[in-house]
Every structure is written in structure tokens, then in C-alpha cells.
Amino acid sequence: MAETSNVQKRPGLMRRAYDWTMANASKPHAWWALFAVSFAESSFFPIPPDVMLVPMALANRRRAFLLAAWCTLASVMGGILGYAIGSLLYDSVGQWLIAAYGYGEKLDEFRALYAEYGAWIILIKGLTPIPFKLVTIASGFAGYDFATFVMLSVITRGARFFLVAGLIYVFGEPIRHFIEKRLEMAMLIALAVVIAGFVIAKYVI
């Protein structure tokens, strides 16, 4: 009689990435990867750190707020790099990055708005899915006061990441159950939010 064997279906890429993040959430390299993504997202990288922050916080909810603080630190440091690009390298790197994200035609208008609404622009846009790198580069290009820029970045990015951490700390189990049961749907929602940010930046604002 022929032998039979049960062949398990190999998990998809998203499931493997999620499982890896959950398994390695407390290891140093995961924290440094989260720092790198948070830093880069504020100056040139298109993917928000939430894709790592959420599963890492779910893996250990007691560290959710520490992770939020870590993301805030990295994001503000990346924002300083973005500010420097806008202030010192706009004619080369800054202009290319702004154009790549579809905001080049509106940057002069954006710069004019800073004269009247600079603080509100940083605070509000730092909380939305609009790519924060647009705010940091434009802040440097507009010559916005650096110390005020850093202070407002700490406030708005801290509020963003601590809100995520707070929701996970309070509603962690239902959120984890939903993500693990419907991972593909959760990732599609996250992707839709990222795309919406770029669409808003290009066509609405």
C-alpha cells in the first residue's frame, strides 16, 4: 500500500514576515530595524514604521509605550535629516524627493503657508497618513525655525505613536486576534492607508 503523507501548505510571505516579527520582537536587531524604518520614513523611505510597531507591541504589550518612545526618537532624528535636506540640499536631493512623491508643483504654495500656519502644518500633517518626509523637507526649504520644528515634531510624532501604543495596550488581544485571523485584510488596510496619504498629498492638499 502506497504511503501517504500530509503536506502542509507553506505560509505566504506576509504571514512569514508577521510570524518572524512576533518571534523576534524582543531581540535587539528587531528594535534597531524599527529604529531604522522610523528614521528613514521621516526623510526618504515610503513605508511607515507602524508595520513593525504594531506586531512588536502586540508581541509584548508591556513594552508598547517604550516602543512608541523609540519610534518617536527615531522619527524626530529622521525628521532632522529631512529638514537638513530641505535646507541645505534642496536643489539636488530635496527637489528630487519632493518630485518623486508628487509634491513638486505645490512646494512654493506650501512654503507660503508656513509663514502663517507653520506650527499647525507640522502638528496636523504629522498625525495624518500624509508622508511626514514632505513636512520635514518642506520645513527646511521654508526656513522654519529649527528649534520649534524639533519641538513640534516631538509632539506630533509622539502623539501618533503613543496613540497606536495605547490602543494596543488596551485592546491588544482583540487586535491581535483580528490581525492573525485576517492578516491579508489587515495588510491591505495598512497599504490602503499608505496609498491614501500619497494621494492626498498629491491631489488634495
ROBAFI-145355 format. One record per atom (N, C-alpha, C, O): residue in one letter; x, y, z. Coordinates in steps of 0.1 Angstrom, whole numbers, padded with zeros to 4 digits, always signed. Each point is the difference from the previous one (the first is absolute). Layout:
// residues N
AXYZ;...
***
This chain:
// residues 205
M+0009-0012+0000;M-0009+0012+0000;M+0009+0012+0000;M+0010+0002+0008;A-0014+0008-0017;A+0008+0012-0001;A+0000+0008+0013;A-0011+0001+0006;E+0022+0004-0003;E+0001+0009+0012;E-0006+0013-0003;E+0001+0006-0011;T-0008+0000+0020;T-0006+0013-0001;T+0006+0009+0010;T+0005-0004+0011;S-0004+0016-0015;S+0006+0010+0009;S-0008+0013-0001;S-0005+0004-0010;N+0005+0003+0022;N-0007+0012+0000;N+0009+0012-0003;N+0010+0002+0007;V-0013+0005-0017;V+0008+0011-0005;V-0006+0013+0005;V-0011+0003-0005;Q+0018+0004+0013;Q-0005+0012+0005;Q+0002+0011-0010;Q+0011+0001-0005;K-0020+0008+0004;K+0001+0011-0009;K+0009+0010+0006;K-0001+0004+0012;R+0011+0001-0020;R+0010+0009+0006;R-0007+0014+0001;R-0007+0005-0009;P+0010+0001+0021;P-0007+0014+0002;P+0005+0010-0011;P+0011-0001-0005;G-0020+0010+0003;G+0004+0011-0010;G+0010+0009+0005;G+0004-0001+0012;L+0001+0010-0020;L+0010+0009+0003;L-0004+0009+0012;L+0008+0002+0009;M-0020+0004-0009;M-0004+0009+0010;M-0001-0008+0014;M+0003+0006+0010;R-0008-0018-0011;R-0002-0008+0012;R+0014-0003+0006;R+0002+0001+0012;R+0008-0004-0020;R+0013-0003+0004;R+0007+0012+0006;R+0007-0001+0010;A-0009+0013-0016;A+0005+0012+0005;A-0006+0004+0014;A+0007+0004+0009;Y-0020-0006-0008;Y-0007+0002+0013;Y+0005-0009+0010;Y+0004+0004+0012;D-0003-0017-0015;D+0005-0010+0010;D+0014+0003+0004;D+0004-0001+0012;W+0005+0005-0022;W+0014+0004+0004;W+0000+0012+0009;W+0008+0000+0010;T-0016+0010-0013;T+0000+0012+0009;T-0004-0004+0014;T+0006+0005+0010;M-0017-0013-0009;M-0005-0004+0013;M+0010-0008+0008;M+0002+0002+0012;A+0005-0011-0019;A+0010-0008+0007;A+0013+0007+0004;A+0006-0004+0009;N-0003+0015-0017;N+0012+0007+0003;N-0002+0014+0006;N+0009+0008+0001;A-0021-0006+0004;A-0004+0014+0004;A+0009+0005+0012;A+0002+0012+0000;S+0002-0021+0008;S+0008+0005+0012;S+0015-0001-0002;S+0007+0004+0009;K-0003-0008-0021;K+0014-0001-0003;K+0006+0014-0004;K-0007+0008-0007;P+0020-0005+0010;P+0005+0013-0004;P-0001+0003-0015;P-0002+0012-0003;H+0004-0021-0006;H+0000+0003-0014;H-0014+0005-0004;H+0000+0008-0010;A-0010-0013+0016;A-0014+0005-0004;A-0002+0014+0004;A-0006+0008-0007;W+0011-0004+0019;W-0001+0013+0005;W+0008+0010-0009;W-0004+0011-0003;W+0016-0015-0002;W+0008+0008-0009;W-0006+0001-0013;W+0001+0010-0007;A-0008-0021+0002;A-0007+0001-0013;A-0011+0010+0001;A-0003+0008-0009;L-0005-0008+0021;L-0011+0009+0002;L+0006+0014+0000;L-0006+0009-0006;F+0017-0007+0012;F+0006+0014+0001;F+0004+0004-0014;F-0003+0012-0004;A+0009-0021-0004;A+0004+0004-0014;A-0012+0004-0008;A+0001+0010-0008;V-0012-0018+0008;V-0012+0003-0008;V-0006+0013+0005;V-0004+0009-0008;S+0003-0006+0021;S-0005+0012+0005;S+0008+0012-0004;S-0005+0011-0003;F+0018-0012+0004;F+0009+0010-0004;F-0001+0004-0015;F-0002+0011-0004;A+0002-0022-0004;A+0000+0002-0015;A-0013+0005-0005;A-0001+0008-0009;E-0010-0012+0016;E-0014+0005-0005;E-0001+0015+0002;E-0009+0005-0008;S+0016+0001+0016;S-0001+0014+0002;S+0008+0009-0010;S-0001+0012+0000;S+0009-0019-0008;S+0009+0007-0009;S-0001-0005-0014;S+0001+0008-0010;F-0003-0021+0008;F+0000-0005-0014;F-0007-0013-0003;F-0004-0002-0011;F+0002-0006+0021;F-0006-0013-0001;F-0015+0000-0001;F-0006+0007+0009;P-0001-0014-0018;P-0014+0001-0001;P-0009-0008+0010;P-0011+0003+0001;I+0017-0013+0005;I-0008-0009+0009;I+0000+0005+0014;I+0011+0003+0006;P-0023-0001+0000;P+0000+0005+0014;P+0004-0011+0010;P-0001-0012-0002;P+0006+0016+0014;P+0005-0009+0010;P-0011-0008+0006;P+0003-0010+0007;D-0015+0013-0009;D-0011-0007+0007;D+0000-0015-0004;D-0005-0008+0007;V+0010+0005-0019;V+0000-0014-0005;V+0009-0008+0009;V-0002-0012+0001;M+0011+0018+0006;M+0008-0008+0010;M-0004+0003+0014;M+0000-0009+0009;L-0004+0022-0006;L-0004+0004+0013;L-0012-0009+0005;L+0000-0005+0011;V-0010+0003-0019;V-0012-0007+0004;V+0003-0014+0004;V-0004-0004+0011;P+0010-0004-0020;P+0003-0014+0005;P+0009-0001+0011;P-0001-0009+0009;M+0011+0018-0008;M+0010-0001+0011;M-0007+0004+0013;M+0003-0006+0011;A-0012+0016-0011;A-0008+0003+0012;A-0010-0011+0004;A-0002-0002+0012;L-0004-0004-0022;L-0009-0011+0003;L+0008-0012+0006;L-0006-0007+0009;A+0018+0005-0013;A+0008-0011+0006;A+0003+0002+0014;A+0001-0010+0008;N+0000+0022-0003;N+0003+0003+0014;N-0007+0014+0003;N+0007+0010-0001;R-0019-0011+0005;R-0008+0012+0003;R+0006+0009+0011;R-0002+0012+0000;R+0010-0018+0009;R+0006+0008+0011;R+0010+0009-0005;R+0004+0010+0006;R+0001-0013-0018;R+0011+0009-0006;R-0006+0009-0011;R+0007+0007-0007;A-0020-0006+0006;A-0006+0008-0011;A+0004+0014+0001;A+0003+0006-0010;F-0003+0000+0022;F+0003+0015+0001;F+0015+0002-0001;F+0004+0011-0005;L+0004-0021+0009;L+0014+0002-0003;L+0003-0001-0015;L+0009+0008-0004;L-0016-0017-0003;L+0002+0000-0014;L-0005+0013-0007;L+0006+0005-0009;A-0017+0001+0014;A-0004+0012-0005;A+0010+0011+0002;A+0002+0009-0009;A+0004-0008+0021;A+0011+0010+0003;A+0012-0003-0010;A+0005+0010-0004;W-0002-0022+0002;W+0011-0004-0009;W-0003+0005-0014;W+0009+0006-0007;C-0021-0008+0002;C-0004+0005-0013;C+0000+0015-0001;C+0004+0005-0010;T-0009+0001+0021;T+0000+0015+0000;T+0014+0006-0001;T+0003+0009-0008;L+0007-0015+0016;L+0014+0005-0001;L+0005-0002-0014;L+0006+0009-0005;A-0008-0021-0001;A+0006-0002-0013;A-0007+0009-0011;A+0007+0005-0009;S-0020-0003+0010;S-0007+0008-0009;S+0004+0014+0000;S+0002+0007-0010;V+0000-0001+0022;V+0005+0013+0002;V+0014+0002-0006;V+0003+0010-0006;M+0005-0020+0009;M+0014+0001-0005;M+0000-0001-0016;M+0007+0007-0006;G-0016-0015+0001;G-0001-0001-0015;G-0006+0013-0005;G+0004+0004-0011;G-0013+0002+0019;G-0006+0013-0004;G+0011+0011-0001;G-0001+0009-0009;I+0011-0010+0018;I+0011+0010+0000;I+0008-0002-0013;I+0004+0010-0006;L-0002-0022+0002;L+0006-0003-0013;L-0008+0006-0012;L+0006+0006-0009;G-0019-0008+0010;G-0009+0005-0010;G+0001+0015-0001;G+0000+0006-0011;Y+0000+0001+0023;Y+0001+0014+0001;Y+0013+0005-0007;Y+0001+0010-0007;A+0010-0018+0010;A+0013+0004-0005;A+0000-0002-0016;A+0006+0009-0007;I-0013-0019+0002;I-0001-0002-0014;I-0007+0012-0006;I+0005+0006-0011;G-0016-0001+0017;G-0007+0011-0005;G+0007+0013+0001;G-0001+0009-0009;S+0009-0008+0019;S+0007+0013+0003;S+0013+0001-0008;S+0004+0011-0005;L+0004-0022+0004;L+0013+0000-0005;L+0002-0007-0014;L+0008+0004-0008;L-0017-0013+0005;L+0001-0008-0012;L-0012+0000-0008;L-0002-0010-0008;Y-0006+0020+0009;Y-0013+0000-0008;Y+0002-0001-0015;Y-0007-0007-0007;D+0017+0015+0002;D+0002+0000-0014;D+0004-0013-0006;D+0000-0002-0012;S+0004-0007+0020;S+0005-0013-0005;S-0009-0011+0006;S-0010-0004-0007;V+0013-0001+0018;V-0008-0011+0006;V-0014+0004+0004;V-0009-0008-0003;G+0007+0019+0009;G-0013+0004+0005;G-0010+0002-0012;G-0011-0005+0001;Q+0015+0011-0011;Q-0009+0002-0012;Q-0004-0013-0006;Q-0011-0002-0004;W+0021-0007+0003;W-0003-0013-0006;W-0010-0008+0009;W-0009-0006-0005;L+0011+0006+0018;L-0009-0007+0009;L-0014+0006+0000;L-0010-0008-0001;I+0009+0021+0001;I-0013+0006+0000;I-0008-0003-0013;I-0012-0003+0000;A+0020+0004-0011;A-0006-0004-0013;A-0004-0014-0001;A-0011-0004-0006;A+0019-0005+0012;A-0003-0014+0000;A-0013-0003+0007;A-0007-0010-0004;Y+0003+0018+0014;Y-0012-0003+0007;Y-0012+0009-0005;Y-0010+0001+0006;G+0012+0005-0018;G-0011+0008-0006;G-0003+0013+0006;G-0011+0005-0002;Y+0020+0001+0009;Y-0003+0013+0007;Y+0008+0012-0006;Y-0002+0011+0005;G+0010-0013-0015;G+0008+0010-0005;G-0007+0013-0005;G+0005+0011+0003;E-0017-0013-0009;E-0007+0011-0005;E-0006+0009+0010;E-0003+0012-0002;K+0001-0017+0014;K-0006+0007+0011;K+0009+0005+0011;K-0004+0006+0010;L+0017-0008-0012;L+0009+0003+0011;L+0001+0015+0003;L+0001+0004+0011;D-0001+0004-0022;D+0000+0015+0002;D-0012+0005+0008;D+0001+0008+0009;E-0013-0014-0012;E-0012+0003+0007;E+0001-0005+0015;E-0004+0007+0009;F+0010-0018-0008;F+0002-0006+0014;F+0009+0009+0008;F-0003+0002+0012;R+0013+0003-0018;R+0010+0009+0006;R-0007+0013+0005;R+0002+0005+0011;A-0011+0000-0019;A-0007+0012+0003;A-0009-0002+0012;A-0002+0009+0009;L-0004-0021-0008;L-0009-0003+0011;L+0007+0000+0013;L-0005+0002+0011;Y+0018-0006-0011;Y+0008-0001+0012;Y+0001+0014+0007;Y+0000+0000+0013;A+0000+0011-0020;A+0001+0013+0006;A-0012+0003+0009;A+0002+0007+0010;E-0013-0014-0013;E-0012+0003+0009;E-0004-0012+0008;E-0005+0002+0011;Y+0007-0014-0016;Y-0006-0012+0007;Y+0011-0010+0003;Y-0003-0012+0001;G+0016+0016+0000;G+0010-0010+0001;G-0002-0010+0011;G+0002-0012-0003;A-0005+0016+0015;A-0002-0009+0011;A-0011-0010-0002;A+0001-0012+0002;W-0012+0017-0007;W-0012-0009-0003;W+0003-0010-0011;W-0004-0011+0001;I+0012+0015-0011;I+0003-0009-0011;I+0008-0012+0006;I-0003-0011-0004;I+0013+0014+0012;I+0008-0011+0005;I-0008-0009+0010;I+0001-0012-0001;L-0009+0018+0010;L-0007-0007+0009;L-0011-0009-0007;L-0001-0012+0003;I-0007+0018-0012;I-0011-0008-0006;I+0006-0010-0010;I-0005-0012+0001;K+0014+0015-0009;K+0005-0009-0010;K+0008-0011+0006;K+0001-0011-0005;G+0005+0014+0017;G+0008-0011+0007;G-0009-0011+0005;G+0005-0011+0003;L-0018+0014-0001;L-0009-0010+0005;L-0007-0008-0010;L-0006-0010+0002;T+0006+0015-0015;T-0008-0006-0011;T+0008-0010-0007;T+0013-0001+0002;P-0019-0006-0012;P+0008-0010-0008;P+0008+0007-0011;P+0007-0006-0007;I-0008+0019+0006;I+0008+0008-0009;I+0015-0003+0003;I+0004+0002+0012;P+0004-0005-0022;P+0014-0003+0003;P+0007+0011+0008;P+0000+0012-0005;F+0006-0015+0017;F+0005+0011+0008;F+0013+0006-0006;F+0004+0011+0003;K+0002-0019-0012;K+0012+0005-0007;K-0003+0013-0008;K+0009+0009-0001;L-0021-0008-0004;L-0004+0012-0007;L+0000+0012+0009;L+0004+0011-0004;V-0008-0013+0017;V+0000+0011+0009;V+0014+0004+0004;V+0003+0011+0001;T+0006-0021+0002;T+0013+0003+0005;T+0008+0007-0011;T+0007+0010+0003;I-0007-0015-0015;I+0008+0006-0011;I-0006+0014-0003;I+0008+0010-0002;A-0021-0008+0002;A-0006+0013-0003;A+0003+0010+0011;A+0002+0011-0002;S-0001-0016+0015;S+0003+0008+0011;S+0014+0006-0001;S+0002+0012+0002;G+0008-0020-0006;G+0013+0005-0003;G+0001+0009-0011;G+0007+0010+0000;F-0014-0013-0011;F-0001+0008-0012;F-0006+0014+0003;F+0005+0010-0005;A-0015-0010+0014;A-0007+0013+0003;A+0008+0008+0011;A-0004+0011+0003;G+0014-0017+0002;G+0008+0007+0010;G-0007+0001+0014;G+0002+0010+0007;Y-0011-0020-0004;Y-0007+0001+0012;Y+0009-0001+0012;Y+0010-0007-0001;D-0013+0014+0012;D+0009+0000+0012;D+0003-0015+0004;D-0009-0008+0002;F+0022+0005-0001;F+0004-0014+0002;F-0004-0005+0013;F-0005-0011+0001;A+0007+0019+0010;A-0003-0005+0014;A-0015-0002+0001;A-0004-0010+0006;T-0004+0019-0012;T-0015-0002+0000;T-0004-0012-0008;T-0008-0008+0004;F+0015+0005-0015;F-0003-0011-0008;F+0003-0013+0007;F-0009-0009+0000;V+0020+0008+0008;V+0003-0012+0007;V-0010-0002+0011;V-0005-0011+0003;M+0001+0022+0004;M-0010-0001+0011;M-0013-0005-0005;M-0006-0009+0006;L+0001+0015-0017;L-0013-0004-0006;L+0001-0015-0005;L-0010-0007+0000;S+0021+0003-0005;S+0002-0013-0005;S-0001-0010+0011;S-0006-0011-0001;V+0012+0014+0012;V-0001-0009+0012;V-0015-0001+0004;V-0004-0011+0003;I-0003+0022-0003;I-0014-0001+0004;I-0008-0008-0009;I-0008-0009+0004;T+0009+0012-0017;T-0010-0006-0010;T+0004-0015-0002;T-0009-0008-0001;R+0022+0005+0000;R+0004-0014-0002;R-0002-0008+0013;R-0004-0012-0001;G+0006+0018+0012;G-0002-0007+0013;G-0015-0003+0001;G-0004-0011+0004;A-0005+0021-0007;A-0014-0003+0001;A-0004-0011-0010;A-0009-0008+0004;R+0014+0008-0016;R-0003-0011-0009;R+0003-0014+0005;R-0008-0009+0000;F+0021+0008+0004;F+0004-0014+0004;F-0005-0004+0014;F-0003-0012+0002;F+0001+0022+0007;F-0005-0004+0013;F-0015-0003-0001;F-0005-0008+0008;L-0002+0014-0018;L-0014-0004-0002;L-0001-0015-0004;L-0008-0007+0005;V+0017+0004-0015;V+0000-0014-0004;V+0003-0010+0011;V-0006-0010+0002;A+0017+0014+0006;A+0004-0008+0012;A-0012-0001+0010;A-0002-0011+0006;G-0005+0022-0004;G-0011+0000+0010;G-0011-0009-0004;G-0005-0008+0008;L+0002+0008-0021;L-0011-0009-0005;L+0004-0014+0001;L-0008-0009+0004;I+0021+0006-0007;I+0004-0014+0001;I+0001-0004+0015;I-0004-0012+0003;Y+0008+0021+0006;Y+0001-0004+0014;Y-0014-0003+0006;Y-0001-0009+0008;V-0009+0017-0012;V-0013-0002+0005;V-0008-0011-0007;V-0007-0008+0006;F+0008+0008-0020;F-0008-0010-0008;F+0009-0010-0007;F-0003-0005-0011;G+0014+0002+0017;G+0010-0009-0006;G-0005-0013-0005;G+0003-0004-0012;E-0010-0003+0020;E-0004-0014-0003;E-0010+0000-0012;E+0002-0008-0009;P-0013+0016+0009;P-0009+0001-0011;P+0008+0004-0013;P-0003-0006-0011;I+0012+0016+0012;I+0007+0004-0012;I+0009-0011-0005;I+0001-0003-0012;R+0006-0004+0021;R+0008-0011-0004;R-0008-0012-0006;R+0004-0005-0010;H-0015+0003+0015;H-0009-0011-0005;H-0004+0004-0014;H-0001-0009-0009;F-0003+0021+0007;F-0005+0005-0013;F+0012-0002-0011;F-0002-0005-0011;I+0014+0010+0015;I+0011+0000-0009;I+0004-0014-0004;I+0002-0003-0011;E-0001-0006+0021;E+0004-0013-0002;E-0010-0009-0008;E+0003-0009-0007;K-0016+0013+0009;K-0011-0007-0007;K-0001+0005-0014;K-0004-0008-0010;R+0006+0021+0008;R-0002+0006-0013;R+0012+0009-0004;R-0001+0012-0002;L+0013-0019+0002;L+0012+0008-0002;L+0000+0007-0014;L+0004+0011+0000;E-0008-0018-0010;E+0000+0006-0013;E-0009+0013-0001;E+0004+0010-0005;M-0016-0011+0012;M-0008+0011+0000;M+0006+0012+0008;M-0001+0011-0004;A+0007-0014+0015;A+0007+0010+0008;A+0011+0007-0008;A+0002+0012+0001;M+0006-0020-0008;M+0011+0005-0008;M-0005+0009-0012;M+0006+0010-0003;L-0017-0014-0003;L-0006+0007-0010;L-0006+0014+0005;L+0001+0010-0007;I-0006-0010+0019;I-0005+0012+0006;I+0012+0009+0003;I-0001+0012-0003;A+0012-0017+0008;A+0012+0008+0002;A+0005+0006-0013;A+0004+0011+0000;L-0004-0020-0010;L+0005+0005-0013;L-0009+0011-0006;L+0005+0010-0005;A-0018-0011+0007;A-0009+0010-0005;A+0002+0013+0008;A-0001+0011-0007;V+0004-0012+0020;V+0003+0013+0007;V+0012+0007-0005;V+0000+0012-0002;V+0011-0020-0001;V+0012+0006-0006;V-0003+0006-0013;V+0004+0012-0003;I-0011-0019-0006;I-0003+0006-0013;I-0009+0012+0001;I+0002+0010-0007;A-0011-0010+0016;A-0009+0011+0002;A+0008+0013+0004;A-0003+0011-0004;G+0013-0013+0012;G+0009+0011+0004;G+0006+0007-0012;G+0001+0012-0001;F+0005-0021-0008;F+0006+0006-0012;F-0010+0006-0009;F+0003+0011-0006;V-0015-0016+0005;V-0010+0005-0009;V-0005+0014+0006;V-0001+0009-0008;I-0001-0008+0021;I-0004+0012+0006;I+0011+0011-0002;I-0003+0011-0004;A+0016-0015+0006;A+0011+0009-0002;A+0001+0006-0014;A+0003+0011-0002;K-0007-0020-0008;K+0002+0004-0014;K-0012+0008-0005;K+0001+0009-0008;Y-0013-0014+0011;Y-0012+0006-0007;Y-0009+0008+0009;Y-0008+0008-0006;V+0009-0009+0019;V-0010+0007+0009;V+0006+0013+0006;V-0006+0010-0001;I+0018-0012+0007;I+0006+0011+0007;I+0006+0011-0009;I+0005+0010+0004;
***
